[in-house]
Amino acid sequence: MANTIFSSEGALLFIMVATVALGFWLQRFKVFKTLGPALTVIVMGIVMSNLRIVPTSSPTYDAISSYCVPLSVSICLLSLDLKQMRKLSKEPIIALASAIFSVCVAALVFGILFANKIDEGWKVAGMFVGTYTGGSSNLTAIAVGLDASKNTIASANAADYVVGIPTLILMFATPALYKSSKWLKKLWPYDMSESELLGDGNHEELMASKEWSIQEIAWLLAIGFGTVWAATSISSMVFGAGFRSAGRILLITTFSIILAQVPAVRKLRGNFDLGLFVAVLFLVTIGFAVDLKQFFGSTFYITLFCFCVIACSILLHLLITRLLKVRFEYVLLSIVGCISDGPTAALIASSAQWKTLINIGLLMGVLAGALGNYVGIGVAYAIRAFIGA
């Protein structure tokens, strides 16, 4: 610590929050928007720690790590309305179930194959199940639940972006490719008509400005901290040391979903923005803790593992949904909802002028995210049991 430019608690807190602010500000530029705020702040953190501007470890980081991820998980889930599942017809439910099942199978198979080639391989498998059933926030939550090392978390995040970004770009291009390709339509002859996609034209604007009050933020923080405290207390009494962290994340997920069914809680605005800020603040400390030599040594196999999981899970998902004759639009939105999140699935529906599917895509992603913590931790422990780790 003495060999770094900044080491005091006040200085480190300032640098962490300023890094988050700069990371979000940089999203206005194309290259950083492609990276996303999570990887942007991790890279900035790596640069600062390896240039010895900040230390690689500090009690300040530990305090941030202890609270940020569980708090973010709770706050982000507080708008989940399970009653909205009624809006999902048979096809989108089949598509979503197939996508989640495919990711679990691919991660289980390749997790076993790569387990001895990657440090904490069984934990990485669970993290990838999480990130491909609801997005990067699930990856972070499961990593903390499984007590993964900071170097493993940073490598997994990097691999996720290296493989995930080109995949997501392909997903955005797919509606236009499908529409203009006779071969693709022959290969997948099940789709929705123009009138079904456009509906009556009376749909809410996806990228409308957001508004929330200081009172709503205060309530979100109070509920979030209360949920984390209750889940932590119960997990310490109920679960053994080997499952305590994972059990805490599952309890936080469960309690938050239950609380979200209370209308007054669910209507609190700003939960996604606040939850994202808290999660990204934690990721800054991940960047600070990375040793570049160890990082590059571990990233190749993790990236290869990530590619195998995402490629094979998509192929399996396409096979299942093709046999079940699920329409193309639902298949695509289920993939995006799992790989990325609900807002991105809704954005693809919006950009493709699938106006009747905007809310469906959003809901599919939110439900996938809620399930991700459960299936991710489940697959990780299944691999651990199989390989005897």
C-alpha positions as CSV (number, residue, x, y, z in Angstrom):
1,M,0.0,0.0,0.0
2,A,2.9,2.4,0.8
3,N,4.2,2.1,-2.8
4,T,1.0,3.4,-4.4
5,I,0.0,7.0,-5.0
6,F,-3.3,6.7,-3.2
7,S,-4.0,4.4,-0.3
8,S,-6.2,6.2,2.2
9,E,-9.8,5.2,2.6
10,G,-11.2,8.6,1.6
11,A,-9.0,8.7,-1.5
12,L,-10.0,5.2,-2.6
13,L,-13.7,5.9,-2.1
14,F,-13.4,9.0,-4.3
15,I,-11.5,7.2,-7.0
16,M,-14.0,4.3,-7.0
17,V,-17.1,6.5,-7.3
18,A,-15.3,8.8,-9.9
19,T,-14.4,5.7,-11.9
20,V,-18.0,4.7,-12.0
21,A,-19.1,8.2,-13.0
22,L,-16.5,8.3,-15.8
23,G,-17.4,4.8,-16.9
24,F,-21.0,5.8,-17.4
25,W,-20.1,9.1,-19.1
26,L,-17.9,7.3,-21.6
27,Q,-20.9,5.3,-22.8
28,R,-21.7,8.2,-25.1
29,F,-18.7,7.0,-27.3
30,K,-19.1,4.0,-29.6
31,V,-16.0,2.1,-28.5
32,F,-17.0,2.3,-24.8
33,K,-20.7,1.7,-25.5
34,T,-19.6,-1.6,-27.2
35,L,-17.6,-2.6,-24.1
36,G,-20.5,-1.6,-21.8
37,P,-20.1,0.1,-18.3
38,A,-19.1,-3.1,-16.5
39,L,-16.0,-3.9,-18.6
40,T,-15.1,-0.2,-19.0
41,V,-14.7,0.2,-15.2
42,I,-12.9,-3.1,-14.8
43,V,-10.3,-2.1,-17.5
44,M,-9.9,1.3,-15.8
45,G,-9.4,-0.4,-12.5
46,I,-6.8,-2.8,-13.9
47,V,-4.8,0.1,-15.4
48,M,-4.8,2.1,-12.2
49,S,-3.7,-0.8,-10.0
50,N,-1.0,-2.1,-12.3
51,L,0.3,1.5,-12.7
52,R,0.4,1.5,-8.9
53,I,-2.0,4.4,-8.6
54,V,-4.1,2.4,-6.2
55,P,-3.3,-0.8,-4.2
56,T,-4.5,-4.2,-5.4
57,S,-6.1,-4.9,-2.0
58,S,-7.6,-2.8,0.8
59,P,-10.1,-3.1,3.6
60,T,-12.1,-0.5,1.8
61,Y,-12.5,-2.9,-1.2
62,D,-13.6,-5.6,1.2
63,A,-16.3,-3.4,2.7
64,I,-17.6,-2.5,-0.8
65,S,-17.6,-6.1,-1.9
66,S,-19.5,-7.3,1.1
67,Y,-22.5,-5.1,0.5
68,C,-22.6,-4.0,-3.2
69,V,-23.5,-7.2,-5.0
70,P,-26.2,-8.5,-2.7
71,L,-27.7,-5.0,-2.5
72,S,-27.7,-4.8,-6.3
73,V,-29.4,-8.2,-6.7
74,S,-32.2,-7.2,-4.3
75,I,-32.8,-3.7,-5.7
76,C,-32.9,-4.9,-9.3
77,L,-35.5,-7.6,-8.6
78,L,-37.9,-5.2,-6.8
79,S,-39.9,-4.5,-9.9
80,L,-40.6,-8.1,-11.0
81,D,-44.3,-8.7,-11.3
82,L,-45.1,-12.4,-11.4
83,K,-48.7,-11.7,-12.5
84,Q,-47.3,-10.5,-15.8
85,M,-46.5,-14.1,-16.7
86,R,-50.1,-14.2,-17.7
87,K,-49.2,-12.1,-20.7
88,L,-46.9,-14.9,-22.0
89,S,-48.6,-17.4,-24.2
90,K,-47.4,-21.0,-24.7
91,E,-44.7,-20.2,-27.4
92,P,-42.6,-17.6,-25.5
93,I,-42.7,-19.8,-22.3
94,I,-41.4,-22.8,-24.4
95,A,-38.7,-20.6,-26.0
96,L,-37.6,-19.2,-22.6
97,A,-37.6,-22.7,-21.0
98,S,-35.6,-24.1,-23.9
99,A,-33.0,-21.3,-23.8
100,I,-32.4,-21.8,-20.0
101,F,-32.3,-25.6,-20.3
102,S,-29.8,-25.4,-23.2
103,V,-27.5,-23.1,-21.3
104,C,-27.5,-25.4,-18.3
105,V,-26.8,-28.5,-20.4
106,A,-23.9,-26.8,-22.3
107,A,-22.4,-25.3,-19.1
108,L,-22.6,-28.7,-17.3
109,V,-21.0,-30.6,-20.1
110,F,-18.2,-28.1,-20.9
111,G,-17.8,-27.3,-17.2
112,I,-16.8,-30.9,-16.5
113,L,-14.5,-30.9,-19.6
114,F,-12.8,-27.6,-18.7
115,A,-12.9,-28.0,-14.9
116,N,-9.2,-29.1,-14.6
117,K,-7.9,-26.5,-17.1
118,I,-9.4,-23.4,-15.4
119,D,-8.8,-22.3,-11.8
120,E,-12.2,-22.5,-10.1
121,G,-13.7,-24.0,-13.2
122,W,-16.9,-25.2,-11.5
123,K,-17.5,-21.7,-10.3
124,V,-16.9,-20.2,-13.8
125,A,-19.5,-22.7,-15.2
126,G,-22.1,-21.4,-12.7
127,M,-21.2,-17.8,-13.5
128,F,-21.7,-18.4,-17.2
129,V,-25.0,-20.1,-16.6
130,G,-26.0,-17.0,-14.7
131,T,-24.8,-14.5,-17.3
132,Y,-26.6,-16.5,-20.2
133,T,-29.8,-16.7,-18.3
134,G,-30.2,-13.1,-17.4
135,G,-27.1,-11.0,-18.1
136,S,-23.8,-9.8,-16.5
137,S,-25.4,-8.9,-13.2
138,N,-26.2,-12.6,-12.6
139,L,-22.5,-13.4,-13.4
140,T,-21.4,-11.1,-10.6
141,A,-24.0,-12.2,-8.1
142,I,-23.2,-15.9,-8.6
143,A,-19.4,-15.2,-8.5
144,V,-19.9,-13.6,-5.0
145,G,-22.3,-16.4,-4.0
146,L,-19.6,-19.0,-4.9
147,D,-16.7,-17.0,-3.3
148,A,-14.9,-16.8,-6.7
149,S,-11.5,-15.0,-6.7
150,K,-11.4,-11.5,-8.1
151,N,-9.0,-12.6,-10.8
152,T,-11.5,-15.3,-11.9
153,I,-14.4,-12.7,-11.9
154,A,-12.4,-10.3,-14.0
155,S,-11.4,-13.1,-16.5
156,A,-14.9,-14.3,-16.8
157,N,-16.3,-10.8,-17.4
158,A,-13.6,-10.3,-20.1
159,A,-14.5,-13.6,-21.8
160,D,-18.2,-12.8,-21.6
161,Y,-17.6,-9.6,-23.5
162,V,-15.2,-11.1,-26.0
163,V,-17.7,-13.8,-27.0
164,G,-20.9,-12.1,-26.0
165,I,-20.6,-8.8,-27.9
166,P,-20.2,-10.3,-31.4
167,T,-23.1,-12.7,-30.6
168,L,-25.3,-9.8,-29.6
169,I,-24.3,-7.8,-32.7
170,L,-25.4,-10.9,-34.7
171,M,-28.7,-11.0,-32.8
172,F,-29.4,-7.3,-33.7
173,A,-28.7,-8.1,-37.4
174,T,-30.8,-11.3,-37.4
175,P,-34.3,-9.8,-38.0
176,A,-33.1,-8.0,-41.2
177,L,-31.2,-11.1,-42.3
178,Y,-34.2,-13.3,-41.8
179,K,-36.6,-10.9,-43.5
180,S,-34.4,-10.8,-46.7
181,S,-33.3,-14.4,-46.8
182,K,-35.5,-17.0,-48.6
183,W,-33.1,-19.7,-47.4
184,L,-33.6,-18.8,-43.7
185,K,-37.3,-18.6,-44.1
186,K,-37.3,-22.0,-45.7
187,L,-35.1,-23.3,-42.9
188,W,-37.4,-21.8,-40.3
189,P,-40.8,-21.4,-41.8
190,Y,-42.5,-20.4,-38.6
191,D,-42.9,-16.6,-38.0
192,M,-45.5,-13.9,-37.3
193,S,-47.3,-11.9,-39.8
194,E,-46.8,-8.1,-40.3
195,S,-50.2,-7.3,-38.8
196,E,-49.4,-9.5,-35.7
197,L,-46.1,-7.7,-35.2
198,L,-47.4,-4.2,-35.6
199,G,-50.6,-4.5,-33.6
200,D,-52.8,-1.4,-33.3
201,G,-49.7,0.9,-33.0
202,N,-50.6,2.0,-29.5
203,H,-47.4,1.0,-27.6
204,E,-45.3,2.8,-25.0
205,E,-42.1,4.3,-26.2
206,L,-39.2,2.0,-25.1
207,M,-36.5,4.7,-24.5
208,A,-38.7,7.2,-22.8
209,S,-37.0,9.5,-20.2
210,K,-36.9,8.1,-16.7
211,E,-38.1,9.9,-13.6
212,W,-37.8,9.0,-9.9
213,S,-37.8,10.8,-6.6
214,I,-35.4,10.9,-3.7
215,Q,-38.0,9.3,-1.5
216,E,-38.2,6.3,-3.9
217,I,-34.4,5.9,-3.8
218,A,-34.5,6.0,0.0
219,W,-37.1,3.3,0.1
220,L,-35.2,1.1,-2.4
221,L,-32.1,1.4,-0.3
222,A,-34.0,0.7,2.9
223,I,-35.7,-2.4,1.5
224,G,-32.5,-3.6,-0.2
225,F,-30.3,-3.3,3.0
226,G,-33.1,-4.9,5.0
227,T,-33.4,-7.8,2.7
228,V,-29.6,-8.4,2.6
229,W,-29.5,-8.2,6.5
230,A,-32.3,-10.7,6.9
231,A,-30.9,-13.1,4.2
232,T,-27.4,-12.9,5.7
233,S,-28.7,-13.6,9.2
234,I,-30.8,-16.6,8.2
235,S,-28.1,-18.1,5.9
236,S,-25.5,-17.9,8.8
237,M,-27.9,-19.9,11.0
238,V,-29.2,-22.4,8.4
239,F,-26.4,-23.1,6.0
240,G,-23.0,-24.7,6.5
241,A,-19.8,-22.8,5.7
242,G,-19.5,-24.4,2.3
243,F,-22.9,-23.2,1.1
244,R,-23.4,-20.1,3.2
245,S,-22.5,-17.5,0.5
246,A,-24.5,-19.2,-2.2
247,G,-27.4,-19.7,0.1
248,R,-27.4,-16.0,1.0
249,I,-27.7,-15.0,-2.7
250,L,-30.6,-17.4,-3.2
251,L,-32.4,-16.1,-0.1
252,I,-31.9,-12.5,-1.3
253,T,-33.3,-13.4,-4.7
254,T,-36.3,-15.2,-3.2
255,F,-37.1,-12.5,-0.6
256,S,-36.8,-9.7,-3.2
257,I,-39.1,-11.5,-5.6
258,I,-41.7,-12.0,-2.8
259,L,-41.4,-8.3,-1.8
260,A,-41.8,-7.2,-5.4
261,Q,-45.3,-8.7,-5.4
262,V,-46.4,-5.9,-3.0
263,P,-47.7,-3.2,-5.4
264,A,-46.3,-0.3,-3.3
265,V,-42.8,-1.9,-3.5
266,R,-43.1,-2.8,-7.2
267,K,-44.1,0.7,-8.2
268,L,-40.9,2.3,-6.8
269,R,-39.1,3.8,-9.7
270,G,-35.3,3.9,-10.3
271,N,-34.5,0.3,-9.2
272,F,-32.6,-0.7,-12.3
273,D,-30.5,2.5,-12.4
274,L,-29.7,2.3,-8.7
275,G,-29.0,-1.5,-8.9
276,L,-26.7,-1.0,-11.8
277,F,-24.7,1.8,-10.1
278,V,-24.1,-0.4,-7.0
279,A,-23.1,-3.4,-9.1
280,V,-20.6,-1.4,-11.2
281,L,-19.1,0.2,-8.0
282,F,-18.2,-3.4,-7.0
283,L,-16.7,-4.1,-10.4
284,V,-14.3,-1.3,-9.9
285,T,-12.7,-3.2,-7.0
286,I,-12.5,-6.3,-9.2
287,G,-10.4,-4.3,-11.7
288,F,-8.2,-3.0,-8.8
289,A,-7.4,-6.6,-7.7
290,V,-6.3,-8.0,-11.0
291,D,-2.7,-9.0,-11.6
292,L,-2.1,-8.8,-15.3
293,K,0.3,-11.8,-15.5
294,Q,-2.2,-14.1,-13.8
295,F,-5.1,-12.5,-15.8
296,F,-3.7,-13.2,-19.2
297,G,-2.6,-16.7,-18.2
298,S,-6.2,-17.7,-17.2
299,T,-8.3,-15.8,-19.8
300,F,-7.6,-18.0,-22.9
301,Y,-9.2,-21.2,-21.5
302,I,-12.0,-19.2,-19.9
303,T,-12.8,-17.5,-23.2
304,L,-12.7,-20.9,-25.1
305,F,-15.0,-22.3,-22.4
306,C,-17.3,-19.3,-22.8
307,F,-17.4,-19.7,-26.6
308,C,-18.3,-23.4,-26.3
309,V,-21.1,-22.7,-23.8
310,I,-22.7,-20.0,-25.8
311,A,-22.3,-21.6,-29.2
312,C,-23.5,-25.1,-28.2
313,S,-26.4,-23.7,-26.0
314,I,-27.7,-21.6,-29.0
315,L,-27.4,-24.6,-31.3
316,L,-29.3,-26.9,-28.9
317,H,-31.9,-24.2,-28.3
318,L,-32.4,-23.8,-32.0
319,L,-32.8,-27.6,-32.4
320,I,-35.4,-27.8,-29.6
321,T,-37.4,-24.8,-30.7
322,R,-37.3,-25.9,-34.4
323,L,-38.6,-29.3,-33.5
324,L,-41.4,-27.7,-31.5
325,K,-42.2,-25.3,-34.3
326,V,-41.8,-22.1,-32.2
327,R,-42.0,-19.0,-34.2
328,F,-38.8,-17.2,-35.1
329,E,-39.5,-14.0,-33.2
330,Y,-39.9,-15.7,-29.9
331,V,-36.8,-17.8,-30.4
332,L,-34.7,-14.7,-31.1
333,L,-36.1,-12.8,-28.1
334,S,-35.5,-15.7,-25.8
335,I,-31.9,-15.9,-26.8
336,V,-31.3,-12.2,-26.3
337,G,-33.3,-12.1,-23.1
338,C,-31.0,-14.8,-21.7
339,I,-27.7,-13.7,-23.1
340,S,-28.2,-10.0,-22.4
341,D,-31.3,-8.8,-20.5
342,G,-34.9,-7.8,-20.9
343,P,-34.3,-4.2,-22.0
344,T,-32.0,-5.4,-24.8
345,A,-34.5,-8.0,-26.0
346,A,-37.1,-5.2,-26.0
347,L,-34.7,-3.0,-27.9
348,I,-34.3,-5.6,-30.6
349,A,-38.1,-5.9,-30.9
350,S,-38.4,-2.2,-31.1
351,S,-35.7,-1.7,-33.7
352,A,-37.2,-4.6,-35.8
353,Q,-40.6,-2.9,-35.5
354,W,-42.1,-5.8,-33.7
355,K,-44.2,-3.5,-31.6
356,T,-46.5,-6.1,-30.1
357,L,-43.4,-8.0,-28.8
358,I,-41.6,-5.1,-27.0
359,N,-43.1,-5.9,-23.6
360,I,-42.9,-9.6,-24.2
361,G,-39.2,-9.4,-24.8
362,L,-38.7,-7.3,-21.7
363,L,-40.7,-9.7,-19.6
364,M,-38.8,-12.8,-21.0
365,G,-35.5,-11.2,-20.0
366,V,-36.6,-10.2,-16.5
367,L,-37.9,-13.7,-15.8
368,A,-34.7,-15.2,-17.1
369,G,-32.7,-12.9,-14.8
370,A,-34.8,-14.0,-11.8
371,L,-34.2,-17.7,-12.5
372,G,-30.5,-17.2,-13.4
373,N,-29.2,-17.2,-9.8
374,Y,-31.0,-20.4,-8.9
375,V,-29.9,-22.4,-12.0
376,G,-26.3,-20.9,-12.0
377,I,-25.6,-22.0,-8.5
378,G,-27.3,-25.3,-9.0
379,V,-25.2,-26.2,-12.1
380,A,-22.0,-25.0,-10.3
381,Y,-22.6,-27.4,-7.4
382,A,-23.6,-30.2,-9.7
383,I,-20.2,-29.9,-11.5
384,R,-18.4,-29.6,-8.2
385,A,-20.0,-32.9,-7.0
386,F,-19.2,-34.6,-10.3
387,I,-15.5,-33.7,-10.3
388,G,-15.1,-33.9,-6.6
389,A,-13.7,-30.4,-6.2
